[in-house]
Structures are given as C-alpha cells and as structure tokens.
Amino acid sequence: MNSNVLKLLNEQIDKEGYSSYLYLSMASWAEGQGLPGIAAWLYAQSDEEREHMIKIIRFVNERGESAIVPGHKTPPASWKDVPTLFAEVLSHEQYVTASINNIADACLQNKDYTTFNWIQWFVSEQIEEESNAQGIMDYIRHMSPNGLLLLDKQIMKMRGEE
C-alpha cells in the first residue's frame, strides 16, 4: 500500500472514531433534553461511525499494514438548540465526505486501485449520510416554531424505532 494512502487511512480511522464520539455526545445531550427520537437517531449514527472505523482498521491490517487507533479529542457536550446540533451534523458529514474523496483521489494518484475500489463503499455511504442530514435540516427549516416534538417523532420513524 502506498505510504500516503496508508497515512490518509489512518487519519480517517481517527475521523471516524471522533465522529462516533461526537454523535454519542449529541445523543446524550438530546436525551437530556427529553428528545428520545433524536437521541435514538444519534446513538445509531454513533454506532455506524464506530463500525466505519473498525472497517478501515481491518482493511489496513488485512493489507499487511498497521492501523493506528488513536485517542480522540473530547467532543462538545451541549448545543444551543436542535437546529444548531443538526447543522453541525450536516457540516461534519460534509467534512467526512471531503476526507473520503481525498483518499479516493490519493488512491488514483498513487495507482492503488485495490484501495480505490474498496473506498467506493465509503463514497456511496457518504451520499446517504449527507442526504439524511440534509433531509433533517430541510424538515427543521420548514418546521413551525413549536414543531420540535413532531421532529423528534419523525426522526424516530426514520430509524424504525416507533
């Protein structure tokens, strides 16, 4: 594996792990605000991000390289409100998408076609992640001032929790 691609994959391990912690912190905050649907959605997102981190670790190790499992910085513990929280979710997913695309680009530049083929799963996954976050932001934008509990129920339906 190209050393630059390996470096980017190890950095992505850190980003996916931080994403898991960030969403876990968001879920805890939402739960503390009495929003079980939003909390459930964020807990599930946290689990998915941890799975993504493990997927990258296993790929790196299977390729005969050494995956680095770093510690993560502490995410924020509170948010001004739900719209601010989901604006951060969308922004964070866009950041992760850019990072995944950077890995794909590095794979092509370094003719690492095996990793390029493998990273396509993440490229597709990020389309879904951004679409989900954007959908929630669209719902929030059109929500009445008193619509937070409806949003909470709607998000619970998105996860099949209701």
TASULPE-V393359 format. One record per pair of residues at least 4 apart in sequence whose ideal C-beta (glycine too) atoms are under 8 Angstrom apart, sorted by the first residue. I is the first residue (numbers start at 1). J is the second residue. Records with the same first field share a line. If there is no record, write none. Layout:
BEGIN
I->J, J
END
This chain:
BEGIN
1->5, 6, 60, 63, 64, 65, 112, 115
2->6, 106, 107, 110, 111, 112, 115
3->7
4->8, 106, 110
5->9, 103, 106, 107, 110, 112, 115
6->10, 60, 65
7->11
8->12, 99, 102, 103, 106
9->13, 56, 59, 60, 67, 103, 115
10->14, 60, 67, 68
11->15, 99
12->16, 56, 99, 100, 103
13->17, 53, 56, 57, 60, 67, 68, 69, 70
14->18, 68, 70, 72
15->19, 95, 96, 99
16->20, 49, 50, 52, 53, 56, 96
17->21, 49, 50, 53, 69, 70, 72
18->22, 72, 73, 75
19->23, 46, 49, 52, 92, 96
20->24, 46, 47, 49, 50, 53
21->25, 46, 72, 74, 75
22->26, 46, 75, 76, 92
23->27, 42, 43, 45, 46, 49, 89
24->28, 42, 43, 46, 75
25->29, 75, 76, 77
26->30, 42, 75, 79, 85, 88, 89
27->31, 38, 39, 40, 41, 42, 43, 45, 46
28->32, 39, 77
29->33, 77, 78, 79, 85
30->35, 38, 39, 42, 82, 85
31->35, 36, 39
33->38, 82
35->39, 82, 148, 152
36->40, 152, 156
37->41, 151, 152, 153, 154, 155, 156, 157, 159, 161, 162
38->42, 82, 85, 151, 152, 155
39->43
40->44, 155, 156, 159, 161
41->45, 155, 156, 158, 159
42->46
43->47
44->48, 159
45->49, 89
46->50
47->51
48->52
49->53
50->54
51->55
52->56, 122, 125
53->57
54->58
55->59
56->60, 67
57->61, 67, 69
58->62, 67
59->63, 115, 118
60->65, 66, 67
61->65, 66, 67
63->114, 115
79->84, 85, 88
80->84
81->85
82->86, 140, 148, 151
83->87, 137, 140
84->88
85->89
86->90, 133, 136, 137, 140
87->91, 137
88->92
89->93, 133, 136
90->94, 130, 133, 134, 136, 137
91->95
92->96
93->97, 126, 129, 130, 133
94->98, 130
95->99
96->100, 126, 129
97->101, 126, 129, 130
98->102
99->103
100->104, 119, 122, 123, 126
101->105, 123
102->106
103->107, 115, 119, 122
104->108, 116, 119, 120, 123
105->109
106->110, 112
107->112, 113, 115, 116, 119
108->116
112->116
113->117
114->118
115->119
116->120
119->123
120->124
121->125
122->126
123->127
124->128
125->129
126->130
127->131
128->132
129->133
130->134
131->135
132->136, 158
133->137
134->138
135->139
136->140, 151, 155
137->141
138->142
139->143, 151, 154
140->151
143->147, 148, 150, 151
147->151
148->152
149->153
150->154
151->155
152->156
153->157, 162
154->158
155->159
156->161, 162
157->161, 162
END
